[in-house]
Amino acid sequence: MRKTQLVLLTFSAAVLAGFAAATPAAAREYPWCAQGGEYDYPGECAYNTYEQCQASVSGRLLYCDRNPRFAYGQGTPAQPRLPRRARPVALY
């Protein structure tokens, strides 16, 4: 019983420490937007390059244009994301 309580206490402390160390997500402005069709102005602004935007709008009756917030200096440039670490996969 005592050992179980110690394990639960340790686990709870680790979970709380993980929540305390987590940083909130930062909003970013991307320079290219998919516009037209189902999107209101300025559109779906989620692309770093024109090529990414073109690949996304292909076949969807949309077009790509500059993000007005980004183009006129109201936004900040998107920071490059750090590469994701791959988790090892356990073989069964």
C-alpha positions in Angstrom: 0.0 0.0 0.0 2.7 2.4 0.9 4.7 1.6 -2.2 1.6 2.2 -4.4 1.1 5.6 -2.8 4.7 6.5 -3.4 4.5 5.5 -7.1 1.3 7.5 -7.6 2.8 10.5 -5.9 5.9 10.3 -8.1 3.8 9.9 -11.2 1.6 12.9 -10.3 4.6 15.1 -9.6 6.1 14.1 -13.0 2.8 14.9 -14.8 2.5 18.3 -13.1 6.1 19.1 -13.9 5.5 18.3 -17.5 2.5 20.7 -17.7 4.5 23.4 -16.0 7.4 23.1 -18.4 5.1 23.1 -21.6 5.2 26.4 -23.5 2.1 27.7 -25.3 1.9 27.6 -29.1 2.8 30.9 -30.8 0.6 32.2 -33.6 2.4 32.8 -36.8 1.6 34.6 -40.1 2.5 32.8 -43.3 3.3 34.7 -46.5 1.0 32.8 -48.8 -2.8 32.2 -48.7 -5.2 29.9 -50.6 -8.1 32.2 -51.6 -11.5 31.8 -53.3 -14.2 29.2 -53.1 -15.0 28.2 -49.6 -12.5 30.6 -47.9 -13.3 34.2 -46.8 -10.8 37.0 -47.2 -7.8 36.6 -46.7 -8.2 32.9 -47.1 -6.3 30.0 -45.6 -2.9 31.5 -44.8 -0.8 28.5 -43.9 1.9 28.3 -46.6 5.6 29.3 -46.4 6.2 29.1 -50.2 4.2 29.8 -53.3 4.9 26.2 -54.4 3.3 24.8 -51.2 0.2 26.9 -51.8 0.0 25.8 -55.4 0.2 22.2 -54.4 -2.6 22.6 -51.9 -5.0 24.5 -54.2 -4.5 22.2 -57.2 -7.8 20.8 -58.4 -9.8 22.8 -55.8 -10.9 25.9 -57.8 -8.8 28.1 -55.6 -5.8 30.4 -56.2 -2.8 31.6 -54.3 -2.0 35.2 -53.3 0.2 37.0 -50.8 -1.1 37.2 -47.2 -2.1 40.9 -46.8 -1.1 41.0 -43.2 2.3 39.7 -44.0 2.7 41.7 -47.2 2.0 45.1 -45.6 4.1 44.5 -42.5 1.3 43.7 -40.0 2.6 40.2 -39.4 5.9 38.8 -38.4 7.9 36.4 -40.6 7.3 32.7 -39.9 10.0 31.1 -37.8 11.3 27.8 -39.2 10.2 24.8 -37.2 12.7 22.6 -35.6 12.9 19.1 -37.1 10.8 16.6 -35.3 12.5 13.8 -33.5 11.4 10.3 -34.5 10.4 8.0 -31.7 11.8 4.5 -31.8 9.2 1.9 -32.8 8.9 -1.2 -30.7 8.9 -4.4 -32.7 6.4 -6.9 -31.5 
